[in-house]
Amino acid sequence: MSAADEIVEHDRAQQFLIPYLRHTESLLRRALRTLDPRADCRLSPAADLGIPYDVLRLAGGFATGCLVEWACRVPVVPVDTTMNIDTSSVFWLDGDPAEVFTEEAVSALRGRIAQDSSYEWNFDRGNHFILTCRRMSDGRYALLLHSNEKEFKDQFNGLCPTPGNWFEDAVRVFDGERRIRLLIGHKAELFADLAQMLLRFNILRHRFIATMLMNGRIGIVGEYHKHHYFMPTPASAAIGCYLCEPDEEVPVFSAVGRPIAMFQPTVGGLNAVRLLTGEDRLVVPHGWGMAASGSLHITQSADRLTLNGRTYGLAPGVSLLDHPDVTPRLFAGGTREFLAAIAKHTPGRLVTELVQTASYSRHGFIRHELEP
């Protein structure tokens, strides 16, 4: 892993996490080489590298906003990447959705899904959302969705390392300064196959919600989907970051009610990686990330993690969201200030901005006033 001690200047979270990931890389390599003496691995941070909500992920040595790669002749998956599929979806519309995207419509759809569906609603969890916006360059309206395939998360058939699930018996624990847990063998191959299958599944979940919300009253004239939490290959995990080709246009999320960047990354930055499979890609943030209000200190035992004096159990679903020292990374100058802060690491071009008109998230349903 090669990176400065911070990407965003004076960022306390990154000052802690970059050395933390270097240590994880060393521990993971050591564990892999007990299976294959030639094994290797690499962790590459994105510009929005930040504190994860998931306690299991942090305890396992990982963060949000990084690419994890490994090369091993034995099939293996580091389970504390807490794999799931998070997707950013943009649906371009042929009119103003204000009359169809309402608090009442969202509530009615969620109620019907909860009552008579296998769909696991999670737009009101973590940093997930449904929102409407207008493209500044031409006024085009859009519906944006961000969620994961919760139907394959914490259940027996899911990808998260839940006690008693389908792959628990194939996980080997490497104890030491920090535990490394590896899923090994044919179940690791099945795990990777499931993760690949779920890429298409999560896109279809988003298309379903967009179709039901617009209800035939507003037309969907185009759509774009980009995964930012997924397994690009059977031996890699993108944790809260895009893998892009140069000049590929992607949405970079911000904060509630703030404009969203449509961003084109370019070559020449520290985010360029040659994947262990040989392809050249750019590691690009999907948002601004989670920061820290001060210095960070972690201790952990077999079943507990303590962050700045507050202790959490190591179990699926335990979140750092309520920790007073874990805060959203904010930029008073908005998109342009954020892009300037990451320009050395992630150069690129701001194509346009999407101005939010309404949003639904864990903060509830909010109408946003357009600036004159």
KEKE-3310 file (N, C-alpha, C; in steps of 0.2 Angstrom, whole numbers, plus 5000, padded with zeros to 4 digits):
npx = (5004:5003:5003:5000:5000:4988:4974:4964:4968:4974:4965:4958:4952:4958:4972:4972:4967:4975:4988:4983:4976:4988:4994:4984:4985:4998:4996:4986:4992:5002:4993:4988:4999:5001:4993:4997:5013:5017:5007:4999:4994:4985:4980:4971:4968:4953:4949:4939:4941:4936:4929:4921:4903:4901:4905:4911:4918:4928:4934:4940:4950:4947:4941:4929:4929:4940:4950:4952:4963:4968:4979:4980:4983:4974:4957:4949:4942:4942:4932:4928:4928:4915:4905:4893:4882:4882:4874:4874:4862:4855:4841:4835:4823:4807:4800:4795:4795:4789:4775:4773:4783:4782:4780:4769:4768:4780:4778:4767:4771:4782:4775:4767:4776:4782:4771:4768:4779:4795:4805:4818:4818:4829:4832:4831:4842:4858:4869:4860:4848:4833:4831:4826:4831:4838:4847:4860:4865:4856:4843:4837:4827:4830:4829:4837:4844:4851:4856:4857:4857:4849:4842:4851:4860:4862:4855:4854:4858:4866:4879:4886:4897:4888:4885:4882:4879:4878:4892:4900:4907:4918:4926:4942:4951:4964:4973:4981:4990:4979:4964:4962:4950:4947:4938:4938:4942:4930:4918:4922:4923:4910:4904:4910:4904:4891:4891:4894:4883:4873:4876:4868:4856:4854:4853:4841:4833:4833:4828:4815:4809:4810:4802:4789:4788:4787:4776:4771:4767:4777:4789:4803:4817:4830:4844:4857:4869:4880:4891:4897:4901:4906:4912:4924:4931:4934:4943:4944:4939:4929:4926:4915:4919:4921:4927:4935:4936:4947:4939:4926:4910:4903:4892:4895:4892:4885:4880:4865:4853:4862:4871:4875:4889:4893:4905:4921:4934:4951:4967:4984:4984:4986:4977:4977:4978:4985:4977:4978:4975:4978:4972:4971:4964:4955:4953:4939:4930:4914:4907:4908:4912:4915:4921:4932:4930:4941:4957:4959:4958:4959:4955:4954:4947:4943:4929:4925:4926:4934:4932:4939:4935:4922:4913:4909:4900:4906:4898:4886:4878:4880:4883:4893:4887:4881:4892:4900:4912:4913:4909:4900:4910:4912:4910:4911:4911:4906:4904:4914:4924:4927:4932:4943:4950:4954:4961:4975:4976:4965:4962:4952:4937:4923:4908:4895:4882:4870:4856:4847:4830:4821:4821:4822:4827:4837:4834:4822:4808:4811:4808:4818:4823:4826:4840:4840)
npy = (4994:5011:5027:5044:5050:5056:5060:5070:5086:5088:5079:5070:5057:5050:5052:5043:5031:5027:5022:5012:5004:5000:4992:4982:4977:4971:4961:4953:4949:4940:4930:4925:4919:4908:4899:4900:4901:4911:4920:4937:4954:4969:4985:4999:5016:5026:5043:5047:5040:5034:5033:5017:5013:5001:4990:4978:4978:4988:4982:4971:4976:4985:4998:5011:5016:5011:5000:4982:4970:4953:4939:4923:4906:4897:4897:4911:4922:4937:4939:4950:4961:4963:4960:4967:4972:4988:5000:5014:5023:5031:5038:5045:5057:5062:5073:5084:5077:5080:5079:5066:5060:5059:5061:5054:5044:5037:5032:5024:5015:5008:5003:4993:4985:4980:4973:4963:4957:4951:4960:4969:4983:4997:5010:5020:5018:5020:5028:5028:5032:5039:5051:5066:5076:5090:5092:5104:5108:5107:5107:5095:5082:5070:5054:5047:5033:5024:5010:4994:4976:4969:4957:4947:4948:4948:4936:4918:4914:4924:4936:4943:4940:4932:4924:4906:4906:4900:4899:4899:4888:4886:4896:4902:4908:4919:4923:4936:4952:4958:4951:4941:4935:4922:4916:4900:4889:4879:4885:4898:4901:4899:4910:4921:4919:4921:4935:4941:4937:4945:4958:4962:4959:4969:4980:4978:4978:4992:4997:4992:4999:5012:5011:5009:5020:5031:5027:5027:5039:5049:5048:5037:5040:5036:5027:5024:5015:5011:5002:5003:4996:4981:4965:4966:4956:4938:4939:4952:4967:4980:4993:5004:5013:5018:5009:5015:5019:5030:5047:5042:5045:5049:5049:5059:5058:5069:5078:5079:5087:5094:5099:5087:5080:5077:5068:5067:5057:5059:5053:5053:5055:5050:5040:5030:5013:4998:4984:4968:4959:4964:4974:4992:5004:5018:5023:5029:5041:5038:5047:5060:5055:5048:5057:5062:5070:5072:5066:5048:5032:5015:5000:4982:4967:4949:4949:4963:4980:4995:5012:5027:5027:5022:5007:4993:4979:4964:4961:4957:4971:4980:4996:5011:5023:5031:5036:5049:5055:5052:5059:5066:5070:5086:5100:5117:5125:5116:5105:5110:5113:5101:5094:5101:5098:5085:5084:5082:5068:5062:5068:5077:5081:5092:5089:5093:5098:5090:5096:5094:5091:5085:5073:5056:5048:5041:5053:5056:5062:5075:5091:5101:5117:5126:5135:5152)
npz = (5000:4995:5000:5005:5022:5023:5013:5011:5017:5034:5039:5052:5053:5042:5044:5055:5049:5037:5041:5048:5039:5032:5041:5042:5029:5030:5040:5033:5022:5029:5034:5022:5017:5024:5018:5004:4999:4990:4990:4989:4993:4993:4998:4993:4996:4993:4990:4998:5010:5025:5042:5045:5046:5051:5064:5064:5052:5054:5065:5059:5052:5041:5031:5026:5009:5001:4991:4991:4987:4983:4980:4978:4978:4983:4985:4993:5004:5013:5026:5034:5027:5026:5015:5004:4992:4986:4977:4965:4957:4943:4937:4923:4919:4911:4915:4929:4944:4956:4960:4961:4968:4983:5001:5005:4995:4996:5008:5007:4997:5004:5014:5007:5002:5014:5019:5010:5002:4997:4997:5004:5012:5013:5012:5022:5030:5037:5025:5015:5002:4993:4981:4972:4959:4949:4934:4933:4921:4910:4916:4917:4925:4938:4946:4960:4967:4981:4988:4996:4993:5004:5005:5005:5015:5031:5033:5034:5022:5018:5014:5024:5039:5048:5064:5063:5050:5032:5028:5039:5045:5037:5039:5044:5058:5061:5073:5082:5083:5078:5073:5059:5048:5037:5024:5017:5003:4993:4997:4997:4984:4980:4987:4980:4968:4971:4975:4963:4955:4962:4958:4946:4952:4962:4954:4947:4958:4961:4949:4950:4961:4956:4945:4952:4960:4951:4944:4931:4928:4927:4915:4913:4905:4903:4911:4923:4931:4944:4953:4970:4981:4981:4974:4962:4956:4959:4968:4975:4983:4983:4993:4996:4986:4969:4954:4941:4923:4914:4912:4914:4918:4934:4948:4963:4979:4992:5004:5015:5005:4998:4983:4971:4963:4946:4940:4931:4932:4929:4922:4930:4944:4961:4963:4953:4949:4945:4943:4952:4943:4931:4924:4921:4932:4940:4956:4964:4974:4981:4988:5001:5013:5029:5043:5057:5073:5081:5087:5085:5094:5096:5104:5106:5109:5109:5108:5108:5103:5107:5104:5106:5120:5120:5120:5109:5104:5095:5083:5069:5062:5072:5075:5072:5070:5080:5087:5095:5090:5077:5062:5048:5034:5030:5018:5017:5006:4997:4983:4974:4983:4989:4978:4975:4987:4985:4973:4970:4973:4967:4952:4941:4932:4935:4928:4929:4941:4951:4957:4972:4975:4982:4996:5003:5017:5031:5038:5036:5025:5015:5008:4997:4995:4980:4975:4970)
capx = (5000:5007:4999:5002:4997:4981:4973:4961:4973:4972:4959:4960:4951:4963:4978:4972:4966:4980:4993:4979:4976:4995:4995:4980:4988:5003:4993:4982:4998:5005:4988:4987:5005:5000:4989:5001:5019:5018:5002:5000:4988:4986:4974:4972:4963:4950:4950:4934:4943:4933:4927:4915:4898:4901:4910:4914:4923:4933:4938:4943:4955:4945:4937:4925:4933:4946:4950:4956:4964:4972:4981:4981:4981:4969:4951:4949:4938:4942:4925:4927:4926:4907:4903:4887:4882:4879:4874:4872:4857:4852:4835:4833:4815:4804:4796:4795:4792:4786:4768:4773:4788:4779:4780:4764:4769:4785:4776:4762:4775:4786:4770:4765:4782:4783:4766:4767:4784:4801:4810:4820:4818:4834:4833:4832:4847:4865:4869:4856:4842:4830:4830:4825:4836:4838:4854:4861:4867:4850:4837:4834:4825:4832:4828:4843:4843:4857:4854:4860:4853:4848:4840:4857:4865:4863:4852:4858:4860:4869:4886:4890:4899:4884:4885:4878:4876:4880:4899:4904:4911:4923:4930:4948:4953:4971:4974:4987:4989:4972:4962:4960:4946:4947:4933:4943:4940:4925:4913:4924:4921:4903:4903:4912:4899:4885:4892:4894:4875:4870:4877:4863:4850:4853:4851:4834:4829:4832:4823:4808:4807:4809:4796:4784:4787:4785:4769:4768:4765:4783:4793:4810:4820:4837:4846:4864:4870:4887:4892:4903:4902:4905:4918:4925:4933:4933:4949:4945:4933:4928:4922:4913:4922:4920:4933:4933:4941:4947:4934:4920:4906:4900:4889:4899:4887:4888:4876:4857:4851:4868:4872:4879:4894:4894:4912:4924:4941:4957:4974:4989:4983:4988:4972:4978:4980:4985:4974:4982:4973:4982:4969:4972:4958:4955:4949:4936:4926:4907:4904:4913:4914:4914:4927:4932:4931:4947:4961:4956:4961:4956:4958:4949:4948:4940:4922:4924:4930:4933:4934:4939:4932:4915:4914:4904:4901:4908:4892:4883:4873:4882:4885:4897:4884:4880:4898:4900:4918:4912:4905:4901:4915:4908:4914:4907:4911:4902:4907:4921:4929:4929:4936:4950:4954:4956:4963:4981:4975:4960:4961:4946:4933:4916:4904:4889:4880:4863:4853:4842:4823:4817:4825:4820:4833:4836:4832:4815:4806:4812:4808:4823:4822:4831:4843:4839)
capy = (5000:5017:5033:5048:5049:5058:5063:5077:5089:5088:5075:5066:5050:5048:5051:5036:5025:5025:5018:5006:4999:4997:4986:4976:4974:4966:4955:4949:4945:4935:4925:4922:4915:4902:4895:4900:4905:4916:4925:4944:4958:4976:4989:5006:5020:5031:5050:5048:5035:5036:5028:5014:5012:4994:4989:4972:4980:4991:4977:4967:4980:4988:5005:5013:5020:5007:4994:4977:4964:4948:4934:4917:4900:4894:4902:4914:4929:4940:4940:4956:4966:4963:4961:4967:4976:4995:5003:5021:5022:5037:5037:5052:5058:5066:5078:5086:5071:5083:5077:5058:5058:5063:5057:5049:5039:5033:5028:5019:5009:5005:4999:4988:4980:4977:4969:4958:4957:4948:4965:4971:4990:5000:5017:5024:5016:5022:5034:5026:5037:5040:5058:5069:5082:5093:5093:5111:5110:5108:5107:5088:5080:5063:5051:5044:5028:5021:5005:4987:4970:4967:4950:4943:4951:4945:4930:4912:4914:4931:4937:4945:4935:4931:4917:4901:4906:4895:4898:4900:4882:4886:4902:4901:4914:4920:4927:4940:4959:4960:4945:4941:4930:4920:4910:4896:4883:4879:4890:4905:4901:4901:4917:4926:4918:4925:4942:4942:4937:4951:4965:4963:4959:4975:4985:4976:4981:4999:4998:4990:5005:5018:5010:5009:5027:5035:5025:5028:5046:5052:5043:5035:5040:5033:5025:5023:5011:5010:4999:5006:4991:4975:4961:4967:4950:4934:4940:4959:4970:4988:4995:5011:5017:5016:5008:5019:5020:5038:5050:5039:5050:5045:5053:5059:5061:5075:5078:5080:5093:5098:5097:5081:5081:5072:5069:5063:5056:5058:5050:5058:5055:5044:5035:5025:5007:4992:4978:4962:4955:4967:4980:4999:5008:5023:5022:5036:5041:5039:5053:5064:5050:5050:5060:5061:5076:5073:5060:5041:5027:5009:4994:4977:4960:4944:4951:4970:4985:5001:5018:5033:5026:5019:5000:4990:4971:4963:4957:4960:4976:4985:5002:5017:5029:5036:5038:5057:5057:5050:5064:5067:5075:5092:5106:5123:5127:5111:5101:5112:5113:5094:5091:5104:5095:5078:5085:5078:5061:5060:5073:5075:5087:5093:5090:5097:5096:5088:5100:5091:5094:5081:5067:5052:5044:5040:5059:5057:5065:5082:5095:5105:5123:5127:5141:5156)
capz = (5000:4995:5000:5010:5028:5023:5007:5013:5022:5041:5041:5057:5051:5037:5048:5058:5045:5032:5044:5051:5033:5030:5046:5040:5023:5032:5043:5028:5018:5033:5034:5016:5015:5027:5013:4998:5001:4985:4990:4990:4994:4992:5000:4990:4998:4989:4993:5004:5015:5031:5047:5043:5051:5053:5069:5062:5047:5057:5069:5055:5049:5035:5032:5020:5004:4999:4987:4994:4982:4985:4975:4982:4974:4987:4985:4999:5005:5020:5027:5038:5022:5027:5008:5001:4985:4986:4970:4964:4951:4941:4932:4920:4919:4906:4918:4936:4948:4962:4962:4962:4973:4989:5007:5006:4990:4998:5014:5004:4994:5009:5018:5003:5002:5021:5020:5005:4998:5000:4996:5011:5011:5017:5010:5028:5034:5035:5020:5009:5001:4987:4980:4966:4958:4943:4932:4932:4914:4906:4919:4916:4931:4939:4952:4962:4972:4984:4993:4995:4992:5010:5005:5005:5020:5038:5034:5034:5015:5016:5013:5030:5043:5054:5067:5061:5043:5028:5027:5046:5046:5032:5041:5048:5061:5062:5079:5083:5085:5076:5070:5052:5047:5030:5021:5013:4999:4988:4999:4995:4977:4980:4990:4975:4963:4974:4975:4956:4954:4966:4955:4942:4956:4965:4949:4946:4964:4960:4943:4953:4965:4952:4942:4956:4962:4945:4943:4924:4927:4924:4911:4914:4898:4903:4917:4924:4937:4946:4960:4974:4986:4977:4972:4955:4954:4965:4973:4977:4986:4983:4999:4996:4981:4962:4950:4934:4918:4913:4909:4915:4922:4940:4953:4969:4984:4996:5011:5014:5002:4995:4976:4969:4958:4941:4940:4927:4934:4924:4924:4933:4951:4966:4963:4948:4951:4940:4947:4952:4937:4925:4921:4924:4934:4944:4962:4964:4979:4979:4992:5005:5018:5037:5046:5065:5076:5084:5086:5086:5097:5096:5107:5104:5112:5105:5106:5109:5101:5110:5100:5110:5126:5119:5118:5105:5103:5088:5080:5064:5063:5077:5071:5075:5068:5085:5091:5095:5087:5070:5059:5041:5031:5027:5015:5017:4999:4993:4978:4972:4989:4990:4972:4976:4992:4983:4966:4969:4973:4962:4948:4936:4929:4937:4922:4931:4947:4952:4963:4975:4975:4988:4997:5008:5020:5038:5041:5034:5019:5015:5002:4997:4991:4975:4975:4964)
cpx = (5004:5002:5002:4998:4990:4980:4969:4966:4970:4966:4961:4958:4956:4970:4978:4972:4971:4985:4989:4978:4983:4996:4990:4983:4994:5001:4989:4987:5001:5000:4988:4993:5005:4997:4993:5007:5020:5012:5004:4994:4990:4979:4976:4966:4960:4950:4945:4935:4940:4931:4921:4909:4899:4906:4914:4920:4929:4938:4942:4949:4954:4942:4933:4929:4940:4945:4954:4957:4969:4974:4984:4979:4976:4963:4950:4945:4939:4935:4923:4927:4918:4904:4895:4887:4878:4880:4871:4868:4854:4847:4834:4826:4813:4800:4798:4792:4789:4780:4768:4778:4786:4780:4775:4765:4774:4782:4771:4766:4779:4781:4768:4770:4783:4777:4766:4773:4791:4807:4812:4822:4824:4836:4834:4837:4854:4865:4865:4850:4839:4829:4829:4829:4835:4846:4855:4862:4862:4844:4834:4833:4828:4830:4834:4841:4850:4855:4858:4855:4853:4845:4845:4863:4866:4859:4856:4861:4865:4876:4890:4891:4894:4884:4880:4876:4880:4888:4903:4909:4917:4928:4936:4950:4960:4972:4981:4986:4982:4970:4960:4956:4945:4942:4938:4940:4934:4919:4915:4923:4914:4901:4904:4907:4892:4885:4892:4886:4872:4871:4871:4856:4849:4851:4843:4830:4828:4827:4816:4805:4806:4803:4789:4783:4785:4778:4766:4766:4771:4787:4800:4813:4827:4839:4854:4865:4878:4888:4898:4905:4901:4912:4919:4928:4933:4939:4950:4938:4933:4924:4921:4917:4921:4927:4931:4938:4941:4941:4927:4916:4902:4897:4894:4894:4890:4885:4869:4856:4856:4868:4876:4883:4893:4901:4916:4932:4946:4963:4978:4989:4986:4983:4972:4981:4980:4983:4979:4981:4975:4978:4971:4965:4960:4951:4946:4931:4918:4903:4910:4915:4913:4921:4927:4933:4937:4952:4957:4960:4957:4959:4952:4952:4944:4933:4920:4928:4929:4936:4933:4934:4925:4916:4908:4906:4903:4903:4889:4878:4875:4886:4889:4893:4882:4886:4899:4906:4918:4907:4905:4906:4911:4913:4909:4906:4908:4907:4914:4926:4932:4933:4943:4954:4957:4960:4970:4980:4970:4958:4955:4942:4926:4912:4898:4887:4872:4860:4847:4836:4819:4821:4821:4826:4831:4834:4825:4814:4807:4812:4814:4822:4828:4834:4842:4845)
cpy = (5006:5023:5037:5047:5052:5060:5070:5080:5090:5084:5069:5058:5047:5047:5045:5030:5023:5021:5011:5001:4996:4991:4980:4973:4969:4960:4950:4945:4939:4929:4921:4917:4909:4897:4894:4904:4911:4921:4932:4947:4965:4980:4996:5010:5025:5038:5051:5043:5038:5031:5024:5014:5006:4992:4983:4973:4983:4986:4972:4970:4984:4994:5006:5018:5017:5001:4988:4972:4959:4943:4928:4911:4896:4899:4904:4920:4931:4943:4947:4962:4967:4965:4962:4971:4982:4998:5010:5021:5029:5036:5044:5052:5063:5072:5079:5080:5074:5080:5069:5056:5062:5058:5052:5043:5034:5029:5022:5013:5005:5000:4992:4982:4977:4972:4962:4957:4954:4954:4968:4979:4993:5006:5022:5021:5018:5028:5032:5031:5035:5048:5060:5075:5085:5094:5101:5113:5111:5107:5100:5085:5072:5061:5047:5039:5026:5017:4999:4981:4966:4960:4945:4945:4947:4938:4924:4911:4920:4930:4940:4939:4934:4924:4912:4901:4900:4894:4898:4894:4882:4893:4900:4908:4914:4925:4930:4947:4961:4954:4946:4934:4928:4915:4907:4891:4884:4884:4897:4906:4903:4908:4922:4925:4922:4932:4944:4942:4943:4957:4966:4963:4966:4981:4984:4979:4988:5001:4997:4996:5011:5017:5011:5016:5032:5033:5026:5035:5051:5046:5043:5035:5037:5031:5023:5020:5010:5008:5002:5002:4984:4971:4962:4960:4945:4935:4948:4961:4977:4990:5002:5015:5014:5014:5010:5018:5028:5041:5047:5043:5046:5051:5053:5062:5066:5074:5080:5087:5097:5095:5091:5082:5075:5073:5065:5063:5056:5055:5056:5058:5049:5039:5030:5019:5002:4986:4972:4957:4958:4973:4987:5002:5014:5022:5029:5036:5041:5044:5056:5060:5053:5051:5058:5068:5077:5067:5053:5036:5021:5004:4989:4971:4955:4946:4958:4974:4992:5007:5024:5032:5023:5012:4997:4982:4970:4958:4960:4965:4981:4990:5008:5024:5034:5038:5046:5059:5055:5054:5064:5072:5080:5097:5112:5126:5122:5107:5103:5112:5106:5092:5095:5101:5088:5078:5081:5071:5059:5066:5071:5082:5087:5094:5094:5095:5095:5092:5096:5095:5091:5075:5063:5048:5043:5047:5061:5060:5072:5085:5100:5111:5124:5134:5145:5156)
cpz = (5000:4995:5006:5016:5028:5016:5007:5018:5029:5043:5046:5056:5047:5040:5052:5054:5040:5035:5047:5045:5031:5035:5044:5034:5025:5036:5038:5024:5022:5033:5028:5014:5019:5023:5006:4999:4996:4985:4992:4991:4994:4994:4997:4992:4993:4993:4998:5009:5022:5036:5045:5048:5055:5058:5067:5057:5050:5061:5065:5051:5043:5036:5026:5015:5003:4995:4990:4988:4985:4980:4979:4978:4977:4987:4992:4999:5012:5021:5031:5033:5022:5020:5008:4995:4986:4979:4970:4957:4950:4936:4929:4918:4913:4909:4926:4940:4955:4965:4963:4967:4979:4995:5008:5001:4993:5004:5012:5001:4999:5013:5014:5003:5009:5022:5016:5000:5001:4999:5003:5010:5016:5015:5016:5033:5032:5031:5014:5008:4994:4986:4973:4965:4951:4941:4930:4925:4909:4909:4919:4924:4932:4945:4954:4967:4975:4989:4992:4995:4999:5011:5006:5010:5026:5039:5033:5027:5013:5016:5019:5035:5049:5057:5065:5054:5039:5027:5034:5047:5042:5033:5045:5051:5063:5067:5079:5086:5084:5072:5063:5051:5039:5029:5016:5009:4994:4990:4998:4988:4976:4982:4984:4969:4965:4973:4967:4953:4956:4962:4951:4947:4959:4960:4947:4952:4963:4954:4946:4957:4961:4948:4946:4959:4957:4943:4936:4923:4925:4921:4913:4907:4897:4910:4917:4931:4938:4953:4964:4980:4983:4977:4965:4952:4960:4970:4974:4980:4986:4988:4999:4991:4974:4959:4943:4929:4917:4910:4910:4920:4928:4945:4960:4974:4989:5003:5009:5011:4998:4988:4975:4963:4952:4939:4935:4929:4928:4927:4927:4941:4955:4966:4958:4951:4945:4945:4947:4946:4931:4923:4925:4926:4939:4950:4964:4970:4977:4983:4996:5010:5025:5040:5054:5067:5080:5083:5088:5090:5098:5100:5106:5108:5107:5103:5108:5106:5104:5106:5104:5116:5126:5117:5114:5105:5096:5085:5074:5066:5068:5074:5075:5073:5074:5089:5090:5091:5080:5067:5052:5039:5027:5024:5014:5010:4994:4988:4976:4977:4990:4984:4973:4981:4990:4976:4965:4969:4968:4957:4943:4935:4932:4930:4923:4938:4947:4958:4966:4976:4981:4989:5003:5010:5027:5042:5039:5027:5019:5008:5002:4992:4986:4975:4969:4959)
residu = (MET:SER:ALA:ALA:ASP:GLU:ILE:VAL:GLU:HIS:ASP:ARG:ALA:GLN:GLN:PHE:LEU:ILE:PRO:TYR:LEU:ARG:HIS:THR:GLU:SER:LEU:LEU:ARG:ARG:ALA:LEU:ARG:THR:LEU:ASP:PRO:ARG:ALA:ASP:CYS:ARG:LEU:SER:PRO:ALA:ALA:ASP:LEU:GLY:ILE:PRO:TYR:ASP:VAL:LEU:ARG:LEU:ALA:GLY:GLY:PHE:ALA:THR:GLY:CYS:LEU:VAL:GLU:TRP:ALA:CYS:ARG:VAL:PRO:VAL:VAL:PRO:VAL:ASP:THR:THR:MET:ASN:ILE:ASP:THR:SER:SER:VAL:PHE:TRP:LEU:ASP:GLY:ASP:PRO:ALA:GLU:VAL:PHE:THR:GLU:GLU:ALA:VAL:SER:ALA:LEU:ARG:GLY:ARG:ILE:ALA:GLN:ASP:SER:SER:TYR:GLU:TRP:ASN:PHE:ASP:ARG:GLY:ASN:HIS:PHE:ILE:LEU:THR:CYS:ARG:ARG:MET:SER:ASP:GLY:ARG:TYR:ALA:LEU:LEU:LEU:HIS:SER:ASN:GLU:LYS:GLU:PHE:LYS:ASP:GLN:PHE:ASN:GLY:LEU:CYS:PRO:THR:PRO:GLY:ASN:TRP:PHE:GLU:ASP:ALA:VAL:ARG:VAL:PHE:ASP:GLY:GLU:ARG:ARG:ILE:ARG:LEU:LEU:ILE:GLY:HIS:LYS:ALA:GLU:LEU:PHE:ALA:ASP:LEU:ALA:GLN:MET:LEU:LEU:ARG:PHE:ASN:ILE:LEU:ARG:HIS:ARG:PHE:ILE:ALA:THR:MET:LEU:MET:ASN:GLY:ARG:ILE:GLY:ILE:VAL:GLY:GLU:TYR:HIS:LYS:HIS:HIS:TYR:PHE:MET:PRO:THR:PRO:ALA:SER:ALA:ALA:ILE:GLY:CYS:TYR:LEU:CYS:GLU:PRO:ASP:GLU:GLU:VAL:PRO:VAL:PHE:SER:ALA:VAL:GLY:ARG:PRO:ILE:ALA:MET:PHE:GLN:PRO:THR:VAL:GLY:GLY:LEU:ASN:ALA:VAL:ARG:LEU:LEU:THR:GLY:GLU:ASP:ARG:LEU:VAL:VAL:PRO:HIS:GLY:TRP:GLY:MET:ALA:ALA:SER:GLY:SER:LEU:HIS:ILE:THR:GLN:SER:ALA:ASP:ARG:LEU:THR:LEU:ASN:GLY:ARG:THR:TYR:GLY:LEU:ALA:PRO:GLY:VAL:SER:LEU:LEU:ASP:HIS:PRO:ASP:VAL:THR:PRO:ARG:LEU:PHE:ALA:GLY:GLY:THR:ARG:GLU:PHE:LEU:ALA:ALA:ILE:ALA:LYS:HIS:THR:PRO:GLY:ARG:LEU:VAL:THR:GLU:LEU:VAL:GLN:THR:ALA:SER:TYR:SER:ARG:HIS:GLY:PHE:ILE:ARG:HIS:GLU:LEU:GLU:PRO)
# end
